[in-house]
Each structure stands twice: as C-alpha cells, then as structure tokens.
Amino acid sequence: MTQIIINLSNKEEETFVETFLKKMKISFEKNEDDFELTDEMKRVIDERLAEDESTYVDAEESLKKISEKYGI
C-alpha cells in the first residue's frame, strides 16, 4: 500500500479533498493528531477566559440549556 501525506491549510481545502477522494472511491485516513486551533477558536477561548468566573456555566448545564432551547 502506498501512503501519501497531504498538508492542508484550512477547512475548505480539507472538505474539498475529502469530497474528491470519496467521489473517486479512494480510501483515506485523517490524522487528527495535528489539530491546530484557528484564530477564531482562539478568540472565542480568550473571550471566555476573560469572563467573570461567577457567571460560569459548566458544559453539562450549557448542553441542557441548548437542548431545552432548540429541542435537541
């Protein structure tokens, strides 16, 4: 088996290549170990870290509120 490594620079490229390989019926594996935060992700994290800790809502409570609001 031949292995080819493709380094993609953004999510659009990743989606394009993934769709192309699927349409060509070419099997592939994604290596999720090289995950990097986008600038947007970093911005959201920084905003959250700067918030008042007294207003903190844990993940479970957040998911509960989202579920109640959107019915998921």
Biopython code that builds the backbone (N, CA, C, O; Angstrom):
import numpy as np
from Bio.PDB.StructureBuilder import StructureBuilder

atoms = [
    (1, "MET", "N", (0.837, -1.170, 0.000)),
    (1, "MET", "CA", (0.000, 0.000, 0.000)),
    (1, "MET", "C", (0.887, 1.240, 0.000)),
    (1, "MET", "O", (1.910, 1.284, 0.684)),
    (2, "THR", "N", (0.491, 2.234, -0.765)),
    (2, "THR", "CA", (1.220, 3.486, -0.851)),
    (2, "THR", "C", (0.581, 4.507, 0.067)),
    (2, "THR", "O", (-0.644, 4.587, 0.164)),
    (3, "GLN", "N", (1.409, 5.287, 0.739)),
    (3, "GLN", "CA", (0.898, 6.311, 1.638)),
    (3, "GLN", "C", (1.287, 7.675, 1.106)),
    (3, "GLN", "O", (2.442, 7.916, 0.754)),
    (4, "ILE", "N", (0.305, 8.567, 1.053)),
    (4, "ILE", "CA", (0.540, 9.939, 0.622)),
    (4, "ILE", "C", (0.095, 10.850, 1.751)),
    (4, "ILE", "O", (-0.997, 10.681, 2.295)),
    (5, "ILE", "N", (0.923, 11.802, 2.102)),
    (5, "ILE", "CA", (0.581, 12.758, 3.151)),
    (5, "ILE", "C", (0.278, 14.097, 2.490)),
    (5, "ILE", "O", (1.085, 14.626, 1.726)),
    (6, "ILE", "N", (-0.903, 14.636, 2.799)),
    (6, "ILE", "CA", (-1.318, 15.922, 2.244)),
    (6, "ILE", "C", (-1.516, 16.883, 3.409)),
    (6, "ILE", "O", (-2.317, 16.615, 4.305)),
    (7, "ASN", "N", (-0.798, 17.992, 3.405)),
    (7, "ASN", "CA", (-0.955, 19.017, 4.437)),
    (7, "ASN", "C", (-1.851, 20.119, 3.891)),
    (7, "ASN", "O", (-1.499, 20.805, 2.931)),
    (8, "LEU", "N", (-3.010, 20.279, 4.514)),
    (8, "LEU", "CA", (-3.973, 21.265, 4.056)),
    (8, "LEU", "C", (-3.928, 22.486, 4.963)),
    (8, "LEU", "O", (-3.669, 22.372, 6.161)),
    (9, "SER", "N", (-4.183, 23.652, 4.382)),
    (9, "SER", "CA", (-4.025, 24.887, 5.152)),
    (9, "SER", "C", (-5.307, 25.390, 5.801)),
    (9, "SER", "O", (-5.261, 26.253, 6.678)),
    (10, "ASN", "N", (-6.457, 24.855, 5.376)),
    (10, "ASN", "CA", (-7.698, 25.308, 6.011)),
    (10, "ASN", "C", (-8.799, 24.263, 5.834)),
    (10, "ASN", "O", (-8.627, 23.270, 5.128)),
    (11, "LYS", "N", (-9.918, 24.508, 6.482)),
    (11, "LYS", "CA", (-11.040, 23.560, 6.480)),
    (11, "LYS", "C", (-11.638, 23.412, 5.084)),
    (11, "LYS", "O", (-12.079, 22.321, 4.724)),
    (12, "GLU", "N", (-11.666, 24.476, 4.295)),
    (12, "GLU", "CA", (-12.207, 24.402, 2.938)),
    (12, "GLU", "C", (-11.406, 23.421, 2.084)),
    (12, "GLU", "O", (-11.979, 22.609, 1.357)),
    (13, "GLU", "N", (-10.097, 23.500, 2.175)),
    (13, "GLU", "CA", (-9.246, 22.570, 1.422)),
    (13, "GLU", "C", (-9.496, 21.143, 1.891)),
    (13, "GLU", "O", (-9.592, 20.225, 1.076)),
    (14, "GLU", "N", (-9.602, 20.959, 3.194)),
    (14, "GLU", "CA", (-9.835, 19.627, 3.746)),
    (14, "GLU", "C", (-11.152, 19.049, 3.231)),
    (14, "GLU", "O", (-11.214, 17.885, 2.833)),
    (15, "THR", "N", (-12.194, 19.863, 3.242)),
    (15, "THR", "CA", (-13.505, 19.421, 2.767)),
    (15, "THR", "C", (-13.445, 19.072, 1.290)),
    (15, "THR", "O", (-13.996, 18.055, 0.870)),
    (16, "PHE", "N", (-12.783, 19.907, 0.497)),
    (16, "PHE", "CA", (-12.660, 19.660, -0.931)),
    (16, "PHE", "C", (-11.948, 18.335, -1.212)),
    (16, "PHE", "O", (-12.442, 17.508, -1.979)),
    (17, "VAL", "N", (-10.793, 18.141, -0.592)),
    (17, "VAL", "CA", (-10.008, 16.925, -0.828)),
    (17, "VAL", "C", (-10.778, 15.694, -0.359)),
    (17, "VAL", "O", (-10.793, 14.670, -1.041)),
    (18, "GLU", "N", (-11.412, 15.792, 0.794)),
    (18, "GLU", "CA", (-12.189, 14.677, 1.327)),
    (18, "GLU", "C", (-13.332, 14.306, 0.377)),
    (18, "GLU", "O", (-13.549, 13.128, 0.095)),
    (19, "THR", "N", (-14.057, 15.307, -0.111)),
    (19, "THR", "CA", (-15.158, 15.071, -1.050)),
    (19, "THR", "C", (-14.636, 14.453, -2.347)),
    (19, "THR", "O", (-15.223, 13.510, -2.878)),
    (20, "PHE", "N", (-13.533, 14.991, -2.846)),
    (20, "PHE", "CA", (-12.935, 14.471, -4.077)),
    (20, "PHE", "C", (-12.545, 13.001, -3.933)),
    (20, "PHE", "O", (-12.861, 12.184, -4.798)),
    (21, "LEU", "N", (-11.863, 12.669, -2.847)),
    (21, "LEU", "CA", (-11.431, 11.285, -2.633)),
    (21, "LEU", "C", (-12.620, 10.347, -2.489)),
    (21, "LEU", "O", (-12.587, 9.221, -2.987)),
    (22, "LYS", "N", (-13.657, 10.796, -1.819)),
    (22, "LYS", "CA", (-14.860, 9.962, -1.671)),
    (22, "LYS", "C", (-15.514, 9.708, -3.028)),
    (22, "LYS", "O", (-15.912, 8.583, -3.326)),
    (23, "LYS", "N", (-15.624, 10.759, -3.853)),
    (23, "LYS", "CA", (-16.238, 10.608, -5.175)),
    (23, "LYS", "C", (-15.416, 9.692, -6.079)),
    (23, "LYS", "O", (-15.968, 8.984, -6.921)),
    (24, "MET", "N", (-14.102, 9.710, -5.900)),
    (24, "MET", "CA", (-13.220, 8.848, -6.690)),
    (24, "MET", "C", (-13.118, 7.453, -6.089)),
    (24, "MET", "O", (-12.430, 6.587, -6.628)),
    (25, "LYS", "N", (-13.817, 7.234, -4.951)),
    (25, "LYS", "CA", (-13.804, 5.959, -4.242)),
    (25, "LYS", "C", (-12.386, 5.553, -3.816)),
    (25, "LYS", "O", (-11.994, 4.389, -3.890)),
    (26, "ILE", "N", (-11.646, 6.560, -3.373)),
    (26, "ILE", "CA", (-10.281, 6.351, -2.875)),
    (26, "ILE", "C", (-10.346, 6.364, -1.348)),
    (26, "ILE", "O", (-10.805, 7.337, -0.750)),
    (27, "SER", "N", (-9.891, 5.298, -0.732)),
    (27, "SER", "CA", (-9.926, 5.255, 0.727)),
    (27, "SER", "C", (-8.841, 6.162, 1.300)),
    (27, "SER", "O", (-7.777, 6.341, 0.707)),
    (28, "PHE", "N", (-9.134, 6.722, 2.450)),
    (28, "PHE", "CA", (-8.178, 7.620, 3.090)),
    (28, "PHE", "C", (-8.399, 7.616, 4.593)),
    (28, "PHE", "O", (-9.462, 7.232, 5.080)),
    (29, "GLU", "N", (-7.382, 8.050, 5.314)),
    (29, "GLU", "CA", (-7.448, 8.211, 6.760)),
    (29, "GLU", "C", (-7.072, 9.636, 7.095)),
    (29, "GLU", "O", (-6.153, 10.207, 6.506)),
    (30, "LYS", "N", (-7.784, 10.199, 8.036)),
    (30, "LYS", "CA", (-7.451, 11.538, 8.506)),
    (30, "LYS", "C", (-6.681, 11.408, 9.809)),
    (30, "LYS", "O", (-7.089, 10.681, 10.714)),
    (31, "ASN", "N", (-5.575, 12.111, 9.894)),
    (31, "ASN", "CA", (-4.788, 12.145, 11.118)),
    (31, "ASN", "C", (-5.229, 13.356, 11.921)),
    (31, "ASN", "O", (-4.893, 14.491, 11.583)),
    (32, "GLU", "N", (-5.977, 13.114, 12.976)),
    (32, "GLU", "CA", (-6.487, 14.200, 13.796)),
    (32, "GLU", "C", (-5.479, 14.678, 14.838)),
    (32, "GLU", "O", (-5.771, 15.598, 15.601)),
    (33, "ASP", "N", (-4.307, 14.071, 14.878)),
    (33, "ASP", "CA", (-3.301, 14.438, 15.871)),
    (33, "ASP", "C", (-2.694, 15.810, 15.616)),
    (33, "ASP", "O", (-2.147, 16.429, 16.529)),
    (34, "ASP", "N", (-2.789, 16.284, 14.380)),
    (34, "ASP", "CA", (-2.170, 17.557, 14.015)),
    (34, "ASP", "C", (-3.131, 18.730, 14.145)),
    (34, "ASP", "O", (-2.969, 19.749, 13.474)),
    (35, "PHE", "N", (-4.118, 18.587, 14.999)),
    (35, "PHE", "CA", (-5.135, 19.619, 15.148)),
    (35, "PHE", "C", (-4.528, 20.909, 15.675)),
    (35, "PHE", "O", (-3.741, 20.908, 16.621)),
    (36, "GLU", "N", (-4.915, 22.011, 15.037)),
    (36, "GLU", "CA", (-4.481, 23.327, 15.497)),
    (36, "GLU", "C", (-5.701, 24.215, 15.618)),
    (36, "GLU", "O", (-6.615, 24.145, 14.796)),
    (37, "LEU", "N", (-5.715, 25.044, 16.637)),
    (37, "LEU", "CA", (-6.814, 25.980, 16.806)),
    (37, "LEU", "C", (-6.746, 27.077, 15.754)),
    (37, "LEU", "O", (-5.674, 27.600, 15.450)),
    (38, "THR", "N", (-7.908, 27.417, 15.202)),
    (38, "THR", "CA", (-7.973, 28.534, 14.262)),
    (38, "THR", "C", (-7.930, 29.834, 15.057)),
    (38, "THR", "O", (-8.095, 29.823, 16.276)),
    (39, "ASP", "N", (-7.712, 30.944, 14.376)),
    (39, "ASP", "CA", (-7.710, 32.246, 15.039)),
    (39, "ASP", "C", (-9.068, 32.514, 15.678)),
    (39, "ASP", "O", (-9.138, 33.083, 16.767)),
    (40, "GLU", "N", (-10.146, 32.111, 15.009)),
    (40, "GLU", "CA", (-11.495, 32.292, 15.558)),
    (40, "GLU", "C", (-11.672, 31.494, 16.844)),
    (40, "GLU", "O", (-12.226, 32.000, 17.820)),
    (41, "MET", "N", (-11.201, 30.245, 16.848)),
    (41, "MET", "CA", (-11.285, 29.417, 18.050)),
    (41, "MET", "C", (-10.511, 30.052, 19.201)),
    (41, "MET", "O", (-10.986, 30.092, 20.336)),
    (42, "LYS", "N", (-9.326, 30.542, 18.897)),
    (42, "LYS", "CA", (-8.501, 31.186, 19.919)),
    (42, "LYS", "C", (-9.190, 32.428, 20.465)),
    (42, "LYS", "O", (-9.147, 32.683, 21.668)),
    (43, "ARG", "N", (-9.829, 33.208, 19.586)),
    (43, "ARG", "CA", (-10.529, 34.414, 20.004)),
    (43, "ARG", "C", (-11.672, 34.077, 20.968)),
    (43, "ARG", "O", (-11.837, 34.730, 21.999)),
    (44, "VAL", "N", (-12.458, 33.046, 20.621)),
    (44, "VAL", "CA", (-13.582, 32.650, 21.471)),
    (44, "VAL", "C", (-13.082, 32.158, 22.831)),
    (44, "VAL", "O", (-13.660, 32.489, 23.867)),
    (45, "ILE", "N", (-12.021, 31.376, 22.824)),
    (45, "ILE", "CA", (-11.443, 30.882, 24.082)),
    (45, "ILE", "C", (-10.952, 32.054, 24.935)),
    (45, "ILE", "O", (-11.206, 32.103, 26.138)),
    (46, "ASP", "N", (-10.251, 32.992, 24.304)),
    (46, "ASP", "CA", (-9.748, 34.149, 25.036)),
    (46, "ASP", "C", (-10.891, 34.971, 25.631)),
    (46, "ASP", "O", (-10.793, 35.454, 26.759)),
    (47, "GLU", "N", (-11.982, 35.128, 24.863)),
    (47, "GLU", "CA", (-13.144, 35.855, 25.380)),
    (47, "GLU", "C", (-13.719, 35.139, 26.598)),
    (47, "GLU", "O", (-14.065, 35.774, 27.594)),
    (48, "ARG", "N", (-13.817, 33.827, 26.515)),
    (48, "ARG", "CA", (-14.378, 33.039, 27.616)),
    (48, "ARG", "C", (-13.481, 33.127, 28.855)),
    (48, "ARG", "O", (-13.982, 33.249, 29.973)),
    (49, "LEU", "N", (-12.183, 33.068, 28.665)),
    (49, "LEU", "CA", (-11.257, 33.152, 29.787)),
    (49, "LEU", "C", (-11.306, 34.520, 30.470)),
    (49, "LEU", "O", (-11.002, 34.640, 31.657)),
    (50, "ALA", "N", (-11.690, 35.547, 29.711)),
    (50, "ALA", "CA", (-11.755, 36.895, 30.266)),
    (50, "ALA", "C", (-13.076, 37.166, 30.989)),
    (50, "ALA", "O", (-13.207, 38.191, 31.658)),
    (51, "GLU", "N", (-14.054, 36.268, 30.867)),
    (51, "GLU", "CA", (-15.354, 36.462, 31.505)),
    (51, "GLU", "C", (-15.251, 36.328, 33.025)),
    (51, "GLU", "O", (-14.319, 35.725, 33.558)),
    (52, "ASP", "N", (-16.239, 36.910, 33.699)),
    (52, "ASP", "CA", (-16.343, 36.823, 35.152)),
    (52, "ASP", "C", (-16.624, 35.378, 35.548)),
    (52, "ASP", "O", (-17.583, 34.772, 35.070)),
    (53, "GLU", "N", (-15.793, 34.832, 36.417)),
    (53, "GLU", "CA", (-15.940, 33.428, 36.823)),
    (53, "GLU", "C", (-17.235, 33.170, 37.584)),
    (53, "GLU", "O", (-17.688, 32.028, 37.647)),
    (54, "SER", "N", (-17.828, 34.187, 38.151)),
    (54, "SER", "CA", (-19.081, 33.985, 38.902)),
    (54, "SER", "C", (-20.251, 33.671, 37.975)),
    (54, "SER", "O", (-21.289, 33.191, 38.429)),
    (55, "THR", "N", (-20.090, 33.936, 36.690)),
    (55, "THR", "CA", (-21.158, 33.636, 35.725)),
    (55, "THR", "C", (-20.899, 32.320, 34.989)),
    (55, "THR", "O", (-21.590, 31.994, 34.023)),
    (56, "TYR", "N", (-19.919, 31.585, 35.445)),
    (56, "TYR", "CA", (-19.530, 30.331, 34.780)),
    (56, "TYR", "C", (-20.677, 29.318, 34.760)),
    (56, "TYR", "O", (-21.362, 29.113, 35.762)),
    (57, "VAL", "N", (-20.872, 28.690, 33.596)),
    (57, "VAL", "CA", (-21.838, 27.599, 33.442)),
    (57, "VAL", "C", (-21.049, 26.410, 32.899)),
    (57, "VAL", "O", (-20.363, 26.536, 31.884)),
    (58, "ASP", "N", (-21.140, 25.257, 33.564)),
    (58, "ASP", "CA", (-20.370, 24.102, 33.106)),
    (58, "ASP", "C", (-20.970, 23.509, 31.826)),
    (58, "ASP", "O", (-22.072, 23.872, 31.416)),
    (59, "ALA", "N", (-20.236, 22.607, 31.215)),
    (59, "ALA", "CA", (-20.635, 22.030, 29.930)),
    (59, "ALA", "C", (-21.979, 21.336, 30.010)),
    (59, "ALA", "O", (-22.806, 21.475, 29.109)),
    (60, "GLU", "N", (-22.205, 20.598, 31.068)),
    (60, "GLU", "CA", (-23.461, 19.865, 31.215)),
    (60, "GLU", "C", (-24.656, 20.827, 31.251)),
    (60, "GLU", "O", (-25.672, 20.589, 30.598)),
    (61, "GLU", "N", (-24.525, 21.896, 32.008)),
    (61, "GLU", "CA", (-25.603, 22.887, 32.101)),
    (61, "GLU", "C", (-25.796, 23.604, 30.759)),
    (61, "GLU", "O", (-26.926, 23.886, 30.358)),
    (62, "SER", "N", (-24.688, 23.895, 30.071)),
    (62, "SER", "CA", (-24.778, 24.533, 28.753)),
    (62, "SER", "C", (-25.541, 23.646, 27.775)),
    (62, "SER", "O", (-26.419, 24.117, 27.053)),
    (63, "LEU", "N", (-25.199, 22.359, 27.756)),
    (63, "LEU", "CA", (-25.887, 21.432, 26.856)),
    (63, "LEU", "C", (-27.367, 21.300, 27.203)),
    (63, "LEU", "O", (-28.210, 21.172, 26.315)),
    (64, "LYS", "N", (-27.675, 21.332, 28.482)),
    (64, "LYS", "CA", (-29.070, 21.261, 28.932)),
    (64, "LYS", "C", (-29.847, 22.470, 28.409)),
    (64, "LYS", "O", (-30.955, 22.324, 27.892)),
    (65, "LYS", "N", (-29.266, 23.655, 28.544)),
    (65, "LYS", "CA", (-29.928, 24.871, 28.074)),
    (65, "LYS", "C", (-30.113, 24.860, 26.555)),
    (65, "LYS", "O", (-31.162, 25.257, 26.048)),
    (66, "ILE", "N", (-29.097, 24.407, 25.840)),
    (66, "ILE", "CA", (-29.188, 24.324, 24.369)),
    (66, "ILE", "C", (-30.278, 23.334, 23.975)),
    (66, "ILE", "O", (-31.069, 23.596, 23.069)),
    (67, "SER", "N", (-30.313, 22.205, 24.658)),
    (67, "SER", "CA", (-31.320, 21.182, 24.377)),
    (67, "SER", "C", (-32.730, 21.725, 24.617)),
    (67, "SER", "O", (-33.630, 21.505, 23.807)),
    (68, "GLU", "N", (-32.914, 22.421, 25.712)),
    (68, "GLU", "CA", (-34.229, 22.986, 26.026)),
    (68, "GLU", "C", (-34.629, 24.061, 25.001)),
    (68, "GLU", "O", (-35.787, 24.128, 24.588)),
    (69, "LYS", "N", (-33.686, 24.878, 24.606)),
    (69, "LYS", "CA", (-33.989, 25.967, 23.694)),
    (69, "LYS", "C", (-34.257, 25.487, 22.275)),
    (69, "LYS", "O", (-35.181, 25.969, 21.619)),
    (70, "TYR", "N", (-33.449, 24.535, 21.794)),
    (70, "TYR", "CA", (-33.536, 24.116, 20.403)),
    (70, "TYR", "C", (-34.133, 22.724, 20.209)),
    (70, "TYR", "O", (-34.263, 22.254, 19.079)),
    (71, "GLY", "N", (-34.489, 22.076, 21.294)),
    (71, "GLY", "CA", (-35.161, 20.772, 21.195)),
    (71, "GLY", "C", (-34.293, 19.655, 20.647)),
    (71, "GLY", "O", (-34.780, 18.766, 19.949)),
    (72, "ILE", "N", (-33.022, 19.702, 20.961)),
    (72, "ILE", "CA", (-32.135, 18.616, 20.504)),
    (72, "ILE", "C", (-31.716, 17.751, 21.655)),
    (72, "ILE", "O", (-30.971, 16.790, 21.466)),
]
sb = StructureBuilder()
sb.init_structure("model")
sb.init_model(0)
sb.init_chain("A")
sb.init_seg("    ")
for serial, (resi, resn, name, xyz) in enumerate(atoms, 1):
    if name == "N":
        sb.init_residue(resn, " ", resi, " ")
    sb.init_atom(name, np.array(xyz, "f"), 0.0, 1.0, " ", f" {name:<3s}", serial, name[0])
structure = sb.get_structure()
